[in-house]
C-alpha cells in the first residue's frame, strides 16, 4: 500500500538520524503518494502456468502502471495472483510496486536470449529498475532465478557454474544474470518477499538514494559461488532490517566502484554463508563512512565481520554491536579461514593504492569460532582507532578441515602458511584498545594453540588492554 511505502521510507530517515552520529549527505523529506490504481498481470494476458513466457504481458502491465504514475503522481501496483510467471528480463518503472502475492512466483528464464543482447553482463537481471523513483517489490510471494539450471557440475565443496562469456558481454567465469537490481534509483522499498536461487548476485543496489530492505528472505544454494545476498554499491542512506539470508557467497556486501558509500544501517538479521556474512569490499575505490550493524546473528559461516579494502578507498566510523557470531572452516576454495572478525587493507596489485581503516567499534560481541581475529593493515594503509568492548571469544574446533593458513585474498599475499592459531593477529595497526574481553580456547587446541596475541611491535603501536582475560575453556560434559 502507498501509505505503507511512505511510512517505511519516513521511518528509514528517522532511524538513520538516530543511529548515525553524523550525517554525510543531506536528506530531503520524502512524501510518496498513496496507491490509486491496481493492475493484474492476468488482465494483460499472463497465464502463470510456469511454462509459457509471460514477459510481454508483465512488461505491458508495468508500463501501463508507469503511465498512470506519470499522469497522476500516484503509486500503481502490478499484482501477480497465485501462479508461476516465467519471464525474460523485466524493466521496473517509476511509481510501480510489484505485488507478488502469496503462492505467486516470478520465475527467471534460464536462456541467454532471456537477457541478451545487452551491452555488458551488468545489464543482466530478472527484474531491474533503472533511473526509477518511488519503486518497490512486495506481496509475500517469491522471485526465483532457477540457479540450479546454471550449475554445470554439483559439488559439495563448490559448484561449477555455467559462464556465458561466449556472448562477449563479459569475461571469465562469472557471466550469469543477477536476480533483482535497482540502479540509479531513488526512494526504493523491498519488503515481504522471498528472493531465491539466484544464478549470480541476488539483490543489487547500485548508486541509489534512500533504500529500505526489510522482512526479506534470501535463499541461495549454499554451494554456489558468487550468489551474494545483498550487494550495496555506491549507494547512500540504506536501511536493511529483519532479513534472513542463507546463501553461498557474501551475505551483506557494501562496495564502492564509482563513488562513496555513506549511511548504511543493517539490524535484526540472521545470516549463514560459506563466505563473509558482512563484508566491505573487495571493490573499494571510494570511501565507506557511517555504517551501523546491530543485533545480527551469524551462524556457521566461513567469515563473520569482514573488510577487504584493496583499491585505495578509506573506511571510517563503523559500528558493530550486539552480534552473535559462529564461524567455521569450509573448503579453502572459498575465501575465508573461519575468522569471526577480519579487517584487512592491502593493495590488490602492485599498482593499486592502499586505503586506511579507522574508528571501528565492536561492542557486545559473542563469538564461537574455529579461528581467531585477524587485523591486518599495510605500511601505507594502517588500521587505527579500533576498539573491542564487552566481547566473549571462544575458539574450538568442530569441522575436519585443516587449519594453519592465513588468508589475504584477493591479491596481496594470497594464502600464507601459519603454524599456530592465535586469538588475535595484528599487523600494521596504530591504535587498538580492548576493554572487558574474555578469550577462551578448548583443550583440543593445545597442540596448535600457544599465542593468544600475535603481533610485531615494529608494526603495531598504541595498544591498550583493560579487563582482558585469557584461558582454557572448561566445557561441561
C-alpha positions as CSV (number, residue, x, y, z in Angstrom):
1,X,0.0,0.0,0.0
2,X,1.2,3.5,-0.8
3,X,0.9,4.7,2.9
4,X,2.9,1.7,4.0
5,X,5.6,2.6,1.5
6,X,5.5,6.2,2.6
7,X,5.6,5.3,6.2
8,X,8.5,2.9,5.8
9,X,10.6,5.5,3.9
10,X,9.9,8.1,6.5
11,X,10.8,5.7,9.3
12,X,14.0,4.9,7.4
13,X,15.0,8.5,7.5
14,X,14.1,8.9,11.2
15,X,16.0,5.7,12.1
16,X,19.1,6.9,10.2
17,X,19.1,10.2,12.1
18,X,19.0,8.4,15.4
19,X,21.7,5.8,14.8
20,X,24.3,7.9,12.9
21,X,26.2,10.4,15.0
22,X,27.0,12.4,11.8
23,X,25.1,12.9,8.5
24,X,27.3,12.8,5.5
25,X,24.7,13.5,2.9
26,X,21.6,15.8,3.1
27,X,18.1,14.3,3.1
28,X,15.1,15.9,1.6
29,X,11.8,14.9,3.2
30,X,10.2,12.1,1.2
31,X,6.4,12.1,0.7
32,X,5.4,9.3,-1.5
33,X,2.0,9.4,-3.0
34,X,-0.6,6.8,-2.0
35,X,-1.9,3.9,-4.1
36,X,-4.6,4.9,-6.6
37,X,-4.6,2.0,-9.1
38,X,-4.0,-1.7,-9.1
39,X,-3.5,-3.7,-12.3
40,X,-3.3,-7.5,-12.6
41,X,-0.9,-9.1,-15.0
42,X,-3.5,-11.7,-15.9
43,X,-5.7,-8.9,-17.3
44,X,-2.9,-8.2,-19.7
45,X,-2.6,-11.9,-20.8
46,X,-0.2,-13.5,-18.4
47,X,-1.0,-17.2,-17.9
48,X,1.1,-18.0,-14.8
49,X,1.5,-21.6,-15.9
50,X,5.3,-21.7,-15.4
51,X,5.7,-23.0,-19.0
52,X,4.7,-20.2,-21.4
53,X,6.7,-17.0,-21.2
54,X,4.7,-14.1,-19.7
55,X,7.3,-11.5,-20.3
56,X,5.3,-9.3,-22.7
57,X,2.2,-9.4,-20.6
58,X,4.0,-8.5,-17.4
59,X,6.0,-5.7,-19.1
60,X,2.8,-4.3,-20.6
61,X,1.3,-4.1,-17.1
62,X,4.3,-2.4,-15.7
63,X,4.4,0.2,-18.5
64,X,0.6,0.9,-18.1
65,X,1.2,1.4,-14.3
66,X,4.1,3.8,-15.1
67,X,1.9,5.8,-17.4
68,X,-0.6,6.2,-14.6
69,X,2.1,7.4,-12.2
70,X,3.4,9.9,-14.8
71,X,-0.1,11.4,-15.2
72,X,-1.3,11.3,-11.6
73,X,1.9,11.1,-9.3
74,X,0.2,8.2,-7.6
75,X,1.7,4.8,-6.9
76,X,0.4,1.9,-9.1
77,X,0.6,-1.8,-8.1
78,X,1.2,-4.6,-10.5
79,X,-0.4,-7.6,-9.0
80,X,0.6,-11.3,-9.6
81,X,-2.1,-13.7,-8.5
82,X,-1.2,-17.2,-7.5
83,X,0.8,-18.9,-10.2
84,X,4.3,-19.2,-11.7
85,X,5.2,-16.5,-14.2
86,X,8.1,-17.5,-16.4
87,X,9.8,-14.4,-17.8
88,X,12.8,-12.9,-19.5
89,X,14.3,-9.7,-18.2
90,X,11.7,-7.2,-16.8
91,X,12.1,-3.4,-16.5
92,X,10.6,-2.0,-13.4
93,X,9.5,1.7,-13.9
94,X,9.0,4.7,-11.6
95,X,5.9,4.8,-9.5
96,X,5.4,1.0,-9.8
97,X,5.3,-1.6,-7.0
98,X,5.4,-5.3,-7.9
99,X,2.9,-7.1,-5.7
100,X,3.9,-10.7,-5.9
101,X,1.2,-12.3,-3.8
102,X,1.5,-15.4,-1.7
103,X,1.7,-18.5,-3.8
104,X,2.9,-16.4,-6.8
105,X,6.4,-16.8,-8.2
106,X,8.2,-14.7,-10.8
107,X,10.5,-17.3,-12.5
108,X,13.5,-16.0,-14.3
109,X,14.3,-17.7,-17.6
110,X,17.5,-19.8,-17.9
111,X,18.3,-18.9,-21.6
112,X,20.9,-16.5,-22.8
113,X,18.3,-14.8,-25.1
114,X,16.2,-14.0,-21.9
115,X,18.9,-11.4,-21.0
116,X,20.9,-10.8,-24.2
117,X,21.6,-8.7,-26.2
118,X,22.9,-6.3,-23.7
119,X,26.0,-4.0,-23.7
120,X,27.5,-5.8,-20.7
121,X,26.6,-8.6,-18.3
122,X,26.0,-5.8,-15.7
123,X,22.6,-5.4,-17.6
124,X,21.5,-9.0,-16.9
125,X,18.8,-9.2,-14.3
126,X,15.5,-11.0,-13.9
127,X,14.0,-7.7,-12.6
128,X,15.7,-4.3,-12.8
129,X,14.8,-0.7,-12.2
130,X,17.0,1.9,-13.9
131,X,16.7,5.6,-13.1
132,X,13.4,5.0,-11.2
133,X,11.7,6.9,-8.4
134,X,9.1,5.6,-5.9
135,X,9.5,2.0,-6.7
136,X,9.3,-1.3,-4.9
137,X,8.6,-5.0,-4.6
138,X,6.4,-6.8,-2.0
139,X,3.5,-9.2,-1.7
140,X,4.6,-12.3,0.2
141,X,5.5,-14.3,-2.8
142,X,8.9,-15.1,-4.4
143,X,11.2,-14.2,-7.3
144,X,13.2,-17.3,-8.4
145,X,16.3,-17.2,-10.6
146,X,16.4,-21.0,-11.2
147,X,20.1,-21.0,-10.1
148,X,20.3,-24.8,-10.3
149,X,19.9,-24.6,-14.1
150,X,23.2,-22.7,-14.2
151,X,25.2,-25.4,-12.5
152,X,27.5,-27.4,-14.8
153,X,28.6,-29.8,-12.0
154,X,27.2,-30.1,-8.5
155,X,29.9,-30.3,-5.9
156,X,29.5,-30.2,-2.1
157,X,32.8,-28.2,-1.9
158,X,31.8,-25.7,-4.5
159,X,29.5,-26.0,-7.6
160,X,31.0,-25.5,-11.1
161,X,28.8,-22.9,-12.8
162,X,28.0,-22.1,-16.4
163,X,29.6,-19.0,-18.0
164,X,28.0,-17.1,-20.8
165,X,31.3,-15.4,-21.8
166,X,30.9,-16.6,-25.4
167,X,28.5,-13.6,-25.7
168,X,31.4,-11.2,-25.4
169,X,29.4,-9.3,-22.8
170,X,31.8,-10.4,-20.1
171,X,34.9,-12.4,-19.4
172,X,35.9,-15.1,-17.0
173,X,33.7,-17.5,-15.1
174,X,31.1,-15.1,-13.6
175,X,28.9,-14.4,-16.7
176,X,25.5,-15.1,-15.3
177,X,22.4,-13.0,-14.6
178,X,21.7,-11.3,-11.3
179,X,18.2,-11.7,-9.8
180,X,16.9,-8.2,-8.8
181,X,18.6,-4.8,-9.3
182,X,17.9,-1.2,-8.6
183,X,20.2,1.1,-10.5
184,X,20.5,4.9,-10.2
185,X,17.1,4.9,-8.4
186,X,15.6,6.9,-5.5
187,X,13.0,6.0,-2.8
188,X,13.2,2.2,-3.1
189,X,11.5,-0.3,-0.9
190,X,11.8,-4.1,-1.0
191,X,9.7,-5.9,1.7
192,X,7.8,-9.0,2.5
193,X,9.2,-11.0,-0.4
194,X,11.4,-14.1,-0.9
195,X,14.3,-13.9,-3.3
196,X,15.7,-17.4,-4.1
197,X,18.0,-19.4,-6.2
198,X,19.9,-16.5,-7.9
199,X,22.4,-17.7,-10.6
200,X,24.7,-14.8,-9.5
201,X,24.1,-11.9,-7.1
202,X,20.7,-11.8,-5.6
203,X,19.7,-8.2,-4.7
204,X,21.9,-5.5,-6.2
205,X,21.5,-1.8,-5.1
206,X,23.6,0.5,-7.3
207,X,24.0,4.2,-6.9
208,X,20.7,4.5,-5.2
209,X,19.4,7.1,-2.6
210,X,17.1,6.2,0.2
211,X,16.5,2.5,0.1
212,X,14.7,0.3,2.6
213,X,15.0,-3.5,2.6
214,X,13.0,-5.2,5.3
215,X,11.3,-8.6,6.1
216,X,13.0,-10.2,3.1
217,X,14.2,-13.8,2.8
218,X,17.2,-14.5,0.6
219,X,17.7,-18.2,-0.1
220,X,20.6,-19.3,-2.4
221,X,22.3,-22.6,-3.0
222,X,24.9,-23.0,-0.2
223,X,27.4,-24.5,-2.6
224,X,27.1,-21.9,-5.4
225,X,29.8,-19.2,-5.7
226,X,29.0,-15.5,-6.4
227,X,25.4,-15.8,-5.3
228,X,25.7,-12.8,-2.9
229,X,22.8,-11.9,-0.8
230,X,22.6,-8.1,-0.8
231,X,25.3,-6.0,-2.7
232,X,25.1,-2.3,-1.9
233,X,27.2,-0.4,-4.4
234,X,28.0,3.3,-4.3
235,X,24.6,3.9,-2.6
236,X,23.7,6.2,0.3
237,X,21.0,6.2,3.0
238,X,20.2,2.5,3.1
239,X,18.4,0.5,5.8
240,X,18.3,-3.3,5.9
241,X,16.3,-4.9,8.7
242,X,14.7,-8.2,9.7
243,X,16.2,-10.1,6.8
244,X,17.0,-13.8,6.7
245,X,20.0,-14.6,4.4
246,X,21.1,-18.1,3.7
247,X,23.4,-18.3,0.7
248,X,26.8,-19.5,-0.6
249,X,28.6,-16.2,-1.0
250,X,28.8,-12.9,0.8
251,X,25.6,-12.0,2.5
252,X,25.6,-8.2,3.1
253,X,28.3,-6.6,0.9
254,X,28.8,-2.9,0.6
255,X,31.1,-1.9,-2.4
256,X,32.5,1.3,-3.9
257,X,33.2,1.4,-7.6
258,X,32.3,4.9,-8.8
259,X,31.6,6.9,-5.6
260,X,31.5,6.8,-1.8
261,X,29.0,4.8,0.3
262,X,27.6,6.6,3.4
263,X,24.9,5.9,6.0
264,X,24.1,2.2,5.8
265,X,22.3,0.5,8.6
266,X,21.7,-3.2,9.0
267,X,19.8,-4.6,12.0
268,X,17.9,-7.7,13.3
269,X,19.1,-10.1,10.6
270,X,20.1,-13.8,10.6
271,X,22.9,-14.9,8.2
272,X,24.6,-18.1,7.1
273,X,27.1,-18.2,4.3
274,X,30.2,-20.0,3.0
275,X,31.9,-16.7,2.6
276,X,31.6,-13.4,4.6
277,X,28.4,-12.6,6.5
278,X,29.1,-8.9,6.3
279,X,32.0,-7.6,4.1
280,X,33.1,-4.2,3.0
281,X,34.8,-4.6,-0.4
282,X,36.7,-6.0,-2.0
283,X,35.7,-3.3,-4.6
284,X,36.9,-0.3,-2.6
285,X,37.9,2.6,-4.9
286,X,36.0,5.2,-2.8
287,X,35.3,5.7,0.8
288,X,32.9,4.0,3.2
289,X,31.6,6.1,6.1
290,X,28.9,6.0,8.7
291,X,27.9,2.3,8.7
292,X,26.0,0.7,11.6
293,X,25.3,-3.0,12.2
294,X,23.3,-4.2,15.2
295,X,21.5,-7.3,16.6
296,X,22.7,-9.7,13.9
297,X,23.1,-13.5,14.2
298,X,25.8,-15.1,12.1
299,X,25.5,-18.8,12.0
300,X,28.3,-21.3,11.0
301,X,29.7,-19.0,8.3
302,X,33.2,-19.0,6.8
303,X,33.8,-15.5,8.0
304,X,31.9,-13.1,10.2
305,X,32.6,-9.4,10.0
306,X,35.0,-8.6,7.2
307,X,36.7,-5.8,5.4
308,X,38.7,-6.4,2.2
309,X,40.0,-2.9,1.3
310,X,42.1,-3.4,-1.9
311,X,41.7,-0.3,-4.1
312,X,42.6,2.8,-2.1
313,X,39.3,3.8,-0.6
314,X,39.2,4.6,3.1
315,X,36.9,3.3,5.8
316,X,35.8,5.2,8.9
317,X,33.1,5.4,11.6
318,X,31.8,1.9,11.5
319,X,30.0,0.3,14.5
320,X,29.2,-3.4,15.1
321,X,27.1,-4.0,18.2
322,X,25.1,-6.9,19.8
323,X,26.3,-9.5,17.3
324,X,26.4,-13.3,17.8
325,X,29.0,-14.9,15.6
326,X,29.7,-18.6,14.8
327,X,32.4,-19.2,12.2
328,X,33.9,-22.5,10.9
329,X,36.2,-23.8,8.2
330,X,34.9,-24.7,4.8
331,X,36.8,-25.8,1.7
332,X,39.7,-23.3,1.1
333,X,38.5,-22.6,-2.5
334,X,36.1,-20.2,-0.7
335,X,37.7,-17.0,0.6
336,X,37.9,-17.2,4.4
337,X,39.6,-19.1,7.2
338,X,36.8,-19.1,9.8
339,X,37.8,-15.6,11.1
340,X,35.0,-14.1,13.2
341,X,36.5,-10.6,12.6
342,X,38.6,-10.0,9.6
343,X,39.8,-6.4,8.9
344,X,42.4,-6.1,6.1
345,X,43.8,-3.3,3.9
346,X,46.4,-4.1,1.3
347,X,46.8,-3.3,-2.4
348,X,45.1,-5.6,-4.9
349,X,48.0,-5.3,-7.3
350,X,51.4,-3.5,-7.3
351,X,49.8,-0.5,-9.0
352,X,46.9,-0.2,-6.6
353,X,46.6,2.3,-3.7
354,X,46.4,1.4,0.0
355,X,43.3,2.5,1.9
356,X,43.2,3.4,5.6
357,X,40.7,2.0,8.1
358,X,39.9,4.0,11.2
359,X,37.4,4.5,14.0
360,X,35.9,1.0,14.3
361,X,33.8,0.0,17.3
362,X,33.0,-3.6,18.2
363,X,30.8,-3.8,21.3
364,X,28.8,-6.6,22.9
365,X,30.0,-9.3,20.6
366,X,29.8,-13.1,21.3
367,X,32.0,-15.4,19.2
368,X,32.3,-19.2,18.9
369,X,34.9,-19.9,16.2
370,X,37.4,-22.3,14.8
371,X,39.9,-19.4,14.3
372,X,40.9,-16.1,15.8
373,X,40.6,-12.5,14.9
374,X,42.7,-11.1,12.0
375,X,43.6,-7.4,11.9
376,X,46.0,-6.6,9.1
377,X,46.8,-3.2,7.6
378,X,49.6,-2.3,5.3
379,X,52.5,0.2,5.6
380,X,50.5,3.0,3.9
381,X,47.1,1.7,4.8
382,X,47.1,1.5,8.6
383,X,44.3,0.3,10.8
384,X,43.8,2.9,13.5
385,X,41.5,3.6,16.5
386,X,39.9,0.1,16.7
387,X,38.1,-0.7,19.9
388,X,36.8,-4.1,21.2
389,X,34.4,-3.7,24.2
390,X,32.4,-6.4,26.0
391,X,33.4,-9.3,23.9
392,X,33.5,-13.1,24.5
393,X,35.6,-15.1,22.1
394,X,35.7,-18.9,22.3
395,X,38.0,-20.8,19.9
396,X,37.3,-24.5,19.4
397,X,37.4,-27.0,16.5
398,X,34.4,-28.9,15.2
399,X,35.0,-29.3,11.5
400,X,37.5,-31.6,9.8
401,X,39.1,-29.0,7.6
402,X,42.8,-28.3,8.2
403,X,43.9,-25.0,9.8
404,X,47.3,-23.3,9.6
405,X,46.7,-20.8,6.8
406,X,46.2,-17.0,6.9
407,X,44.0,-15.7,4.1
408,X,44.9,-12.4,2.5
409,X,42.9,-12.9,-0.7
410,X,42.1,-11.3,-3.1
411,X,45.5,-10.1,-4.2
412,X,48.1,-9.2,-1.5
413,X,49.9,-12.3,-0.3
414,X,47.2,-14.9,-1.0
415,X,47.1,-17.9,1.3
416,X,50.1,-18.0,3.7
417,X,51.1,-20.9,5.9
418,X,50.8,-20.2,9.6
419,X,51.7,-22.9,12.1
420,X,49.6,-21.7,15.1
421,X,46.1,-20.5,15.8
422,X,46.2,-17.1,17.5
423,X,43.4,-15.4,19.4
424,X,44.1,-12.0,17.8
425,X,46.7,-11.4,15.0
426,X,47.7,-7.8,14.4
427,X,50.0,-6.1,11.8
428,X,50.3,-2.5,10.7
429,X,48.0,-1.2,13.4
430,X,48.2,2.2,15.2
431,X,45.6,2.4,18.0
432,X,43.9,-0.7,19.3
433,X,42.1,-0.8,22.6
434,X,40.5,-3.7,24.4
435,X,38.0,-3.4,27.3
436,X,36.4,-6.3,29.0
437,X,37.3,-9.0,26.5
438,X,37.2,-12.7,27.6
439,X,39.2,-15.1,25.3
440,X,38.9,-18.9,25.8
441,X,40.1,-21.9,23.9
442,X,39.2,-25.6,24.2
443,X,41.5,-28.3,25.4
444,X,41.7,-29.9,22.0
445,X,43.6,-26.9,20.6
446,X,46.5,-27.3,23.0
447,X,48.8,-28.7,20.3
448,X,48.3,-25.8,18.0
449,X,47.4,-23.0,20.4
450,X,50.2,-21.1,22.1
451,X,49.7,-17.5,21.0
452,X,46.7,-15.6,22.4
453,X,48.0,-12.4,20.9
454,X,50.4,-12.2,18.0
455,X,51.9,-9.0,16.6
456,X,55.3,-7.4,15.8
457,X,56.0,-4.3,17.9
458,X,57.6,-2.7,14.8
459,X,54.2,-2.6,13.0
460,X,51.8,-2.3,16.0
461,X,51.7,0.8,18.2
462,X,49.4,2.4,20.8
463,X,47.6,-0.7,22.1
464,X,45.7,-0.8,25.4
465,X,44.2,-3.7,27.3
466,X,41.8,-3.2,30.2
467,X,40.0,-6.2,31.6
468,X,41.4,-8.7,29.1
469,X,41.2,-12.4,30.3
470,X,42.6,-15.4,28.5
471,X,42.5,-19.1,29.4
472,X,41.2,-22.6,28.8
473,X,37.5,-23.2,28.2
474,X,36.1,-25.6,30.8
475,X,33.2,-27.2,29.0
476,X,30.5,-29.0,30.9
477,X,30.2,-32.6,29.6
